Amino acid sequence: MLSTTAFLSSCKNGTKGTDPQPEPDTYLVSSTQIATVTKDQAISQATQLLGSSAGSYASLLAGLIKNNVSVYKLIYNTKLPDGTAVKASGALLVPTGSSLSFPLISQQHGTITSDADAPSNYGPGSDAASAGTFFSALGYIIACPDYIGYGESNTVPHTYEHREGLATASLDMLRAAKEFIKQNNVKWNNQLLLTGYSEGGYATMSLQKKIEEEFPTEFNLKASSMGAGAYDKTAFMEYIINQPTGGVASSNRLYLWVLQTYNNLYANLKRPMSYYLKEPYATQAQQNGMNININTSISTIFTDSFKQAINNGTDKEFLAAMKDNDVYDWKPSVPTRLFHGTADSLVFYFNSQNAYDAMTKRGAPDVQLIPVPRGTHSSSISTYLLQTYTFFSTLQ
């Protein structure tokens, strides 16, 4: 749930195989070039991005990065979780200076709390400007959705960690990117890859599941690589209401943000914060949303009645909302890689372990869990990034 930026940067289910075709050329509203990055600038950015990991890769990166990058802001049509039409935005990064055809990567960004960090603003703190530029300069077209709540749709609340909201905004960004590619004669080899870390990891899993189960022939999806996503929402909630956690205010704000997002999006919830939280936190959250300081284990601030209703299964409405956002227990058909630091105290390692176990049990043909020993949520990002590049390279 923490953005890769600082360090690196509803409810509908489809029927597999039906694959209804979207109307052609109805997603892209406009495109504007917003930046260019030279090859030398990309090498410098990659060195900063990888930090201490860059040293041993410096000469290799200089040899591999061969492209300049043109960056575009796309505005496109999509829908809110309730079906309301809305215009959203994202960044599209296109490698230039080569006659080759390139794969397309959909890169879902991690948690951001400022619109300035939305990919379409291409600010220095955005995932699009860091990891996106890194991959594009290496030879990939990169689609970076802002999601609902940022960029063009910044007057609408962000659908934080909401499966359908993230998946739909990301899928429709890809459709708009495909229209841009066709209209501008961009050299695309028709392959699609997916990646993202933290909230971006969860969004990537949500997008992959939606594509594979609802639109299996619309794209030539080749593989997916994600890191540190909260895929098992049900187990995550059960853990944080029952187990002591670190009491880090920034982490607790994110946990509260998820709860408030679901409470607001699901019509059969919409409860006062006093149902969930003890005072004074309930009043503070009711007035200020997730922007409150909780400097204790979040397990201690939930009401006893809410905890009991979750633990004995009587709060069926809230449990159903959590289940609707679980994305760990399904069968991906394309090669899938799950990266996770074993010492992650923000998005706990069991999320990736549970996903790997469930997918393997269902007979998924190629799913691998790659633990980062003693890796924290932030320190594991460079491993995820470099090994994702290596993994994607083997597919070309």
C-alpha positions in Angstrom: 0.0 0.0 0.0 3.0 2.3 0.3 3.9 3.9 -3.0 7.0 2.7 -4.8 7.6 6.4 -5.5 9.6 7.1 -2.3 12.0 4.3 -2.9 11.6 3.5 -6.6 9.6 4.0 -7.6 -18.6 -3.1 -7.5 -18.9 -5.8 -7.6 -19.4 -7.4 -11.0 -18.0 -10.8 -12.0 -17.6 -11.9 -15.6 -18.0 -15.4 -17.1 -14.9 -16.8 -18.4 -14.8 -17.3 -22.2 -17.7 -14.9 -23.1 -15.2 -12.1 -23.9 -17.7 -9.3 -25.0 -15.8 -7.0 -27.3 -15.7 -3.3 -26.4 -16.8 -0.7 -28.9 -13.7 0.2 -31.0 -12.1 3.7 -30.6 -14.5 4.9 -27.9 -12.1 5.1 -25.0 -9.4 7.7 -25.9 -10.6 11.3 -25.5 -7.4 13.2 -26.0 -3.6 12.9 -25.8 -1.0 15.5 -25.1 2.8 15.1 -25.1 4.0 16.3 -21.7 7.7 15.3 -21.5 10.7 13.8 -23.3 13.6 12.0 -21.7 16.9 11.3 -23.4 18.8 8.1 -23.1 21.4 9.7 -20.9 18.8 11.2 -18.6 17.1 7.7 -18.3 20.4 6.1 -17.3 20.9 8.8 -14.6 17.3 8.3 -13.4 17.8 4.5 -13.3 20.9 4.9 -11.2 19.0 7.0 -8.7 16.1 4.7 -8.7 18.0 1.6 -7.8 20.0 3.3 -5.1 22.7 1.0 -3.6 21.6 -1.8 -6.0 22.7 0.3 -9.0 26.4 0.0 -8.4 26.9 -3.5 -9.7 24.5 -2.9 -12.6 25.7 0.6 -13.7 27.7 -0.6 -16.8 25.0 -3.1 -17.6 22.2 -0.5 -17.4 24.2 1.9 -19.6 24.4 -0.9 -22.2 20.8 -1.9 -22.0 19.2 1.5 -22.0 19.1 2.4 -25.7 16.0 4.5 -26.1 14.8 8.0 -25.6 11.3 8.3 -24.1 8.3 10.4 -25.1 5.6 10.9 -22.4 2.0 11.5 -23.2 -1.0 12.3 -21.0 -4.1 10.3 -22.1 -7.6 11.3 -21.1 -10.1 8.4 -21.5 -13.6 7.2 -20.8 -14.2 4.8 -18.0 -16.8 4.1 -15.3 -17.1 4.4 -11.6 -17.9 1.2 -9.6 -21.6 2.2 -9.7 -21.5 2.4 -13.5 -21.4 6.2 -13.7 -19.4 7.4 -16.8 -16.4 9.4 -15.9 -13.2 10.7 -17.6 -10.0 9.4 -16.2 -6.3 9.9 -17.1 -2.9 8.3 -17.2 0.6 8.5 -18.6 1.8 6.6 -21.7 5.5 6.3 -22.2 6.8 5.4 -25.6 10.4 4.5 -26.4 11.8 6.3 -29.4 14.8 6.3 -31.6 14.5 2.6 -32.6 12.9 0.7 -35.5 12.0 -2.2 -33.2 8.5 -3.1 -32.1 8.0 -3.1 -28.3 5.9 -4.9 -25.8 3.3 -3.0 -23.8 3.5 -3.0 -20.0 0.6 -1.8 -17.8 2.3 -0.4 -14.7 -0.1 0.1 -11.8 1.2 2.6 -9.3 1.5 2.3 -5.5 -0.3 4.4 -2.9 -0.2 8.1 -3.4 -1.8 10.8 -1.3 -1.1 13.8 -3.5 -2.5 14.4 -7.0 1.0 15.8 -7.9 2.2 12.2 -7.8 -0.4 10.9 -10.3 1.3 9.4 -13.4 -0.3 11.8 -15.8 1.4 14.7 -14.0 4.8 13.0 -14.5 6.2 14.6 -11.4 9.6 13.6 -10.1 8.0 11.6 -7.3 5.7 9.6 -9.5 6.0 5.9 -10.3 5.6 6.9 -14.0 8.7 9.1 -13.9 10.8 6.6 -12.0 10.0 3.0 -12.7 8.0 3.8 -15.8 10.8 5.7 -17.4 13.3 2.9 -16.5 11.2 0.3 -18.2 10.4 2.4 -21.2 14.0 3.4 -21.9 14.8 -0.4 -21.8 12.4 -0.9 -24.6 8.8 -1.1 -23.4 5.7 1.0 -24.0 4.3 1.8 -20.6 0.7 2.5 -19.7 0.4 4.1 -16.2 -3.2 4.6 -15.1 -3.9 7.4 -12.6 -6.9 5.4 -11.2 -10.1 7.0 -10.2 -9.5 9.9 -7.8 -6.4 11.4 -9.4 -5.6 13.4 -12.5 -8.6 14.0 -14.6 -11.0 12.4 -12.0 -9.5 14.1 -9.0 -12.8 15.4 -7.8 -14.0 11.9 -7.2 -12.8 9.9 -4.1 -10.1 7.4 -4.9 -11.2 3.8 -5.0 -8.4 2.8 -2.6 -7.7 -1.0 -2.7 -11.1 -1.6 -4.4 -10.8 -4.5 -6.8 -13.3 -3.5 -9.4 -12.5 0.2 -9.3 -8.8 -0.3 -9.8 -9.2 -3.1 -12.4 -11.7 -1.1 -14.6 -9.7 2.1 -14.6 -6.6 0.2 -15.5 -8.3 -1.9 -18.2 -9.9 1.1 -19.9 -6.5 2.9 -19.8 -5.1 0.0 -21.8 -7.9 0.3 -24.3 -7.2 4.0 -24.7 -3.5 3.2 -25.1 -4.3 0.7 -27.8 -6.3 3.4 -29.7 -3.4 5.9 -29.3 -0.9 3.3 -30.5 -3.0 2.6 -33.6 -3.7 6.3 -34.4 0.0 7.3 -34.0 1.6 4.3 -35.7 3.5 3.3 -32.5 5.4 0.1 -33.1 3.8 -2.4 -30.7 4.5 -6.1 -31.0 1.0 -6.9 -29.6 2.3 -8.4 -26.3 0.9 -7.2 -23.0 2.7 -7.5 -19.6 1.4 -6.4 -16.2 3.3 -5.1 -13.1 2.9 -3.1 -10.0 4.0 -2.9 -6.3 2.0 -2.4 -3.1 -1.4 -0.9 -4.0 0.0 -1.4 -7.6 0.5 -5.1 -6.8 -3.1 -5.4 -5.7 -4.3 -3.4 -8.7 -2.2 -5.6 -11.0 -3.7 -8.8 -9.6 -7.2 -7.3 -9.9 -6.5 -6.3 -13.5 -5.0 -9.7 -14.4 -8.0 -11.5 -13.0 -10.4 -9.3 -14.9 -8.6 -9.7 -18.2 -8.2 -13.5 -17.9 -11.7 -14.2 -16.6 -13.8 -11.6 -18.5 -11.8 -10.5 -21.6 -9.4 -13.4 -22.3 -9.0 -12.7 -26.0 -9.0 -8.9 -26.1 -5.2 -8.7 -25.3 -2.3 -11.0 -25.9 -1.5 -11.2 -22.2 1.9 -12.8 -21.7 2.8 -12.5 -18.0 2.3 -10.6 -14.8 4.8 -9.7 -12.0 3.7 -8.0 -8.8 5.0 -7.2 -5.4 3.7 -6.8 -1.9 0.0 -6.6 -2.6 -2.8 -7.1 -0.1 -4.4 -9.9 -2.1 -6.2 -11.6 0.8 -8.4 -8.9 2.2 -10.4 -11.1 4.4 -7.3 -12.6 6.2 -5.7 -9.1 6.3 -8.7 -7.6 8.2 -8.9 -10.6 10.5 -5.2 -10.1 11.3 -5.3 -6.4 12.0 -8.3 -6.6 14.3 -6.9 -9.4 16.4 -3.1 -9.1 16.3 -0.8 -6.4 17.6 0.8 -4.4 14.9 3.5 -1.8 15.0 1.4 1.3 15.8 2.9 3.3 13.0 0.5 6.2 12.3 1.2 6.2 8.5 0.4 2.5 8.2 -2.7 2.8 10.3 -4.0 5.6 8.1 -3.8 3.3 5.1 -5.6 0.5 7.0 -8.3 3.0 7.9 -8.5 4.3 4.3 -9.3 0.8 3.1 -12.1 0.4 5.7 -13.6 3.8 4.9 -13.4 3.2 1.1 -15.4 0.0 1.4 -17.8 1.5 3.9 -18.5 4.3 1.4 -18.7 2.2 -1.8 -21.0 -0.7 -0.6 -24.6 0.4 -0.3 -25.4 -2.0 2.5 -22.6 -0.6 4.7 -22.4 3.2 4.9 -22.2 3.1 8.6 -21.0 5.7 11.1 -17.4 5.3 12.2 -18.6 4.7 15.7 -19.7 1.3 14.6 -16.1 0.4 13.8 -13.9 2.5 16.1 -13.7 3.5 19.7 -13.6 7.1 20.8 -11.9 9.5 20.2 -10.9 7.9 16.9 -14.5 7.4 15.7 -15.2 11.2 15.9 -11.9 12.1 14.4 -12.3 9.7 11.5 -15.9 10.8 10.9 -14.6 14.4 10.6 -11.2 14.0 9.0 -11.4 10.7 7.1 -8.2 8.7 7.2 -6.1 11.8 8.1 -5.9 11.1 11.8 -3.0 9.9 14.0 -3.3 6.4 15.5 0.0 5.8 17.3 -0.9 2.4 18.7 -1.7 -1.0 17.4 -4.8 -0.5 15.3 -6.3 -3.7 16.8 -6.8 -1.7 20.0 -9.1 1.0 18.5 -11.8 -1.2 17.0 -15.0 -1.6 19.0 -15.4 -4.9 20.8 -18.8 -5.4 19.0 -17.2 -5.0 15.6 -14.4 -7.4 16.4 -16.8 -9.9 17.7 -19.0 -9.7 14.7 -16.1 -10.3 12.4 -14.7 -13.1 14.4 -18.0 -15.0 14.8 -19.1 -14.3 11.2 -22.3 -12.4 12.1 -21.4 -9.1 10.3 -22.2 -10.7 6.9 -22.3 -7.4 5.0 -18.8 -6.3 5.9 -17.4 -9.8 5.4 -19.0 -9.9 2.0 -17.4 -6.7 1.1 -14.0 -8.0 2.1 -14.6 -11.2 0.1 -15.6 -9.2 -2.9 -12.1 -7.7 -2.9 -10.2 -10.9 -2.3 -8.0 -11.6 -5.4 -5.8 -14.4 -4.1 -7.9 -17.5 -4.8 -8.2 -18.0 -8.5 -6.3 -19.7 -11.3 -4.2 -17.5 -13.5 -3.2 -19.0 -16.8 -0.2 -16.9 -17.7 3.2 -16.9 -16.0 2.8 -15.0 -12.7 5.4 -13.8 -10.2 4.8 -12.8 -6.6 7.5 -10.8 -4.9 7.3 -10.0 -1.2 9.6 -9.1 1.6 9.5 -11.6 4.5 9.8 -8.8 7.1 7.1 -6.5 5.5 5.3 -5.0 8.5 2.8 -2.9 6.3 1.5 -5.5 3.9 2.1 -8.8 5.6 3.9 -11.6 3.8 1.0 -14.0 4.2 -0.8 -12.2 1.4 1.5 -13.5 -1.2 1.9 -16.9 0.5 -1.8 -17.4 0.6 -2.1 -16.4 -3.1 0.6 -18.8 -4.1 -0.9 -21.6 -2.1 -4.4 -21.1 -3.4 -3.3 -20.7 -7.1 -1.1 -23.8 -6.9 -4.0 -25.8 -5.4 -6.2 -24.7 -8.3 -3.6 -26.0 -10.7 -2.2 -22.7 -12.0 0.5 -23.7 -14.6 3.2 -21.2 -13.8 3.0 -19.2 -10.5 6.2 -18.5 -8.5 6.5 -16.9 -5.1 9.8 -15.0 -4.7 10.5 -14.1 -1.0 12.9 -11.3 -0.3 14.6 -12.5 2.9 14.3 -10.0 5.7 13.0 -7.5 3.1 10.7 -4.7 4.3 8.0 -3.1 2.3 10.5 -0.5 1.0 13.7 -2.4 0.9 12.2 -5.2 -1.3 11.4 -2.8 -4.2 14.7 -2.9 -6.0 14.7 -6.7 -6.0 11.2 -6.7 -7.4 12.1 -4.2 -10.1 15.3 -5.9 -11.3 13.9 -9.4 -11.2 10.7 -8.2 -13.0 12.9 -6.8 -15.8 14.8 -10.1 -16.0 11.6 -12.1 -16.0 10.0 -10.0 -18.7 13.2 -10.2 -20.8 13.0 -14.0 -20.9 9.7 -13.7 -22.6 10.9 -11.7 -25.6 
